[in-house]
Amino acid sequence: MIEDHEKAVQDFDVVIQKNPKNAHAHFRRAFSHKLMKHFPEAAEDFEKAKNLDPLNPKMIVNYKKLKGITCIVLCKPGEEKEFWFWKNNLTKQGFKQD
């Protein structure tokens, strides 16, 4: 895991620029912002991630409980494709996501 949170934010910025609907990137960038004490930016990213993926309970954070948490694993590296496949199938089956 990257410990250079400024670099991590820059990397997530690139990912988000290429795919603005990537909820995982917004969520993980939020933790880097949080650890750098950029709380407004962190809150914005947490909310964006939740809005992009409202069916994922891991995207709903309790801000009061985040103090000692440095990261929440959403899925293992490389499993993002499986997640997107599952999410797209739900959408095709009539579950709507704004």
N, C-alpha and C positions, 0 to 999 in steps of 0.2 A: 504494500500500500504506500502511496506517495505521502511523504511527510512535508514536502514543500507545497504548502497550500496556495501560495501565489501562482506557482507553476500549474498546479492542478486547476485553478480557476481559469487560467489562460487556455489550458487544454479543453476544459469543458466548454469554454466560449466558442472554440472552433467546432466542437461537436454540435453545439446548439445552433450555431450559425448555419451548419449544413443540414441539420434536422431539428427545427424549432419545436417539434412535437415529441421529442425524446424526453419522456418524463424521468427516466433514470438519470440522465445527465443533469437535469435541473435539480433533482433530489440530491445527487452526490455533490454538485457544486454548492448547494445550500450548506452542507456540512463544512466544506472548506471555508465558505464565508463566515460561518458560525465560529469556527476555530480561530479565525483571524479577527474576531469580534466585529465583523461587519454585519450586525444583526438585522438592519432593514433589508439588505440584499438577501440574507439567508431566509428571512421570512417570505420575501417575494418569491424566491425559488421553491421553497416548500409548498407554498400555495399554488404556484404554477404547476408543479409536479402533481399535486392532488387533483387539480382541475383537468389535467391531461389524462390522468388514469384514475378516475374516481372509483372504479371497481376493485382496486388494489388496496387492501387495508393497511399495508405497510406505508403507503403514501400519506396516511393521516397521522400527523404528529401532535403530541401533547407538548406544547412549548415549555410547560413547567417541569416536565420530566427530561428534557434534553440536556440539562446542565452537564452531566458527566459522560454523556454519550458522544463518541467521536465519529461513529459511522453505524449505519444499519445496512446490512447486506440484503439487497433486493433479490438477487439471483447470483449464481456462480458465473465467473467470467466465461463467456462463450455461450451461455444459455439465453442470451437476449433474443436470439432468433426464435427459439422455442416460445418465449414469452410473446413475441410479436405475432407468431403464427396463431397461438391460442387466442390472443386479443382480437386479431382480424377475423377469426372464425366466429367469435361471439358477435362481432358486428354484423357479419353476414347472416347470422341466425336471427337478427332482429334486435339485438341489444344495441341501443344507441349510445354514443359517447360524443359529447360536444368538444 
